[in-house]
Amino acid sequence: MRLRNRDGTAVDAVPFFVVAAMAALVCFSVGPIYALAVGLEGPAVFGLPGVACLAAVGVAYHRLVYTARPEIRGEIPPEQRIRGLFYAAIVGTAVLGALSLPFLVR
């Protein structure tokens, strides 16, 4: 299956499919348990993780397929890669901290 960006250029589909699969795995393995722990019940237990998964897949499609520009691909300097990993670690820690707040309030 050849995915094309907004300019019609063929884009590698593998990164998009990997991110979409990871989003589905994370949303549906953690989402229902978290929803039950927060006090939700019924269809919301699987509905909210489903919506989160669709949102993550939509963002991944926009970022990795629709706006991709394969012609400007190049090597990223090590300083920039380390800075990106540092910021990702900070954001990941903040997200995990925010997700643990409902468990601490009880």
N, C-alpha and C positions, 0 to 999 in steps of 0.2 A: 504494500500500500504506500503510495507516494503522497506525502503531505506537501502542500504548497503554501508559501507565505502570501502576504497581501499583494506582492508584486508578481506572483506566479512562479517564483523560483522554487525548485524542489528543495525540501528541507529534510534532514535526517529525522526519522520518526522515533528512533530508539530512546533518546532522552525524554521525550514527551511521554512515551508509554511507561518508562520506568518511574517517572514522577507520578503519573496517574495511578499506577499500581500501588506505589508506596502510600499515596494519599488514601486510597481505598482501604489498604491494610490497617493503617493507623486509625482512620476514622471509625471503622467498624470493629476494631479490636478494643479500642479504648473508649469510644463514644458511648455505647450503651451502658457500660459499667459506670462511667462518670455521670450519665443522665440519671441512672437509678440512685446513685449516691447523693445526687443533688435533690432528689425527691420527685422526679418526673416519672410518669407511668403511661401506659397505653402506647399509642402510635408515636408519641414524641420520643420514645426511647430509641427507635430506629429512624424516625423522621429527621431529627436534628443532625445526627451523624451523616445521614444521606445528603442533606442540604450542605453540610460542611464539605463532604466529599465532592459534590458537584461544583461548589465554589472553588475548591482547590484545583480540580481538573480544568475548570474554566480559566483560572489564572495561569496554570501551566500551559494551556493551549495558547493563550495570548502571548505569553513570554517566550515559549520555546518553539512555536510554529508561526503564529500570525505575524509577529514583529521580528522574527529571526532574520538575520542578514549573514548568510554563510560566506559571502564574498569578502567580508572584512575579518575573517577568522585569523587569529594570530596568538603568539605566546604572551602570557601575562607575566609581568615582572614579579619576582618573588616577594618584594615588599608589599605589593598590592594584594597578592594572594594571602599573605599572613594577616594583613589588615582586615581582609574580608572574613577570614576564619575567626579573628578576634571579635569582630562585630556580630558574626553569626552565633558565637558562644554567648555573648552578652544578651542578644535577643532570645536565644533558646532558654537561658537561665531565667529571664524575665517572664517568658511565657509559662514555663513550668512553675514558677513562683505564683503567678496569677491563677493558674489552674488549681493550685493546692490551697488557695484561700478558702473556698467553700468547705473544705475538710477541716480547717483549723478553727472556723467560726463556731461550729457545732460544739 
